[in-house]
Amino acid sequence: MASTLRAGALKIVLEPFEPAPWPISLVHTGQGILPLKLCAFLDFAGPRLKARLVEVGV
């Protein structure tokens, strides 16, 4: 969607009525050693989530 907005193919018409963006956090219990699957997910999701939020202008 962000690329089509930049290209001018789409236009936001109700922008004044959009809700404020919510902060997003990846949270875990932090007890003991993190499971390998959780580490892999955080390593995978964190940078992609940040890049996507920058892309859409949040």
C-alpha positions in Angstrom: 0.0 0.0 0.0 2.8 2.4 0.8 4.3 2.1 -2.7 0.9 2.8 -4.3 0.4 5.8 -2.1 3.9 7.2 -3.2 3.1 6.4 -6.8 -0.1 8.4 -6.6 -2.3 5.4 -7.5 -4.1 5.6 -4.2 -5.0 8.6 -2.1 -6.0 8.7 1.6 -9.3 10.6 1.7 -10.2 10.3 5.4 -6.8 11.1 6.8 -8.1 13.6 9.4 -10.2 10.7 10.9 -7.4 8.2 11.2 -6.6 7.1 14.8 -3.2 7.9 16.2 -0.6 5.0 15.7 -0.1 2.6 18.6 3.3 1.7 19.8 4.2 -2.0 19.1 6.4 -4.0 21.4 7.7 -7.6 21.2 7.6 -8.8 24.8 8.7 -12.0 26.5 8.9 -13.1 30.1 12.7 -12.8 30.3 13.0 -15.7 32.8 16.1 -17.8 32.3 17.6 -18.5 28.9 15.4 -17.6 25.9 14.3 -20.6 23.8 16.1 -20.7 20.4 12.8 -20.4 18.6 11.9 -17.2 20.4 15.4 -15.7 19.7 15.0 -16.6 16.1 11.5 -15.0 15.9 12.7 -11.8 17.6 15.7 -11.6 15.3 13.4 -12.1 12.3 10.5 -10.0 13.3 12.1 -6.9 14.9 14.0 -5.5 11.9 11.1 -6.3 9.5 8.6 -4.6 11.7 10.8 -1.5 12.1 11.3 -1.3 8.3 7.6 -1.7 7.6 6.7 1.0 10.1 9.2 3.3 8.4 7.8 2.4 5.0 4.2 3.4 6.0 5.4 6.5 7.8 4.6 5.6 11.4 
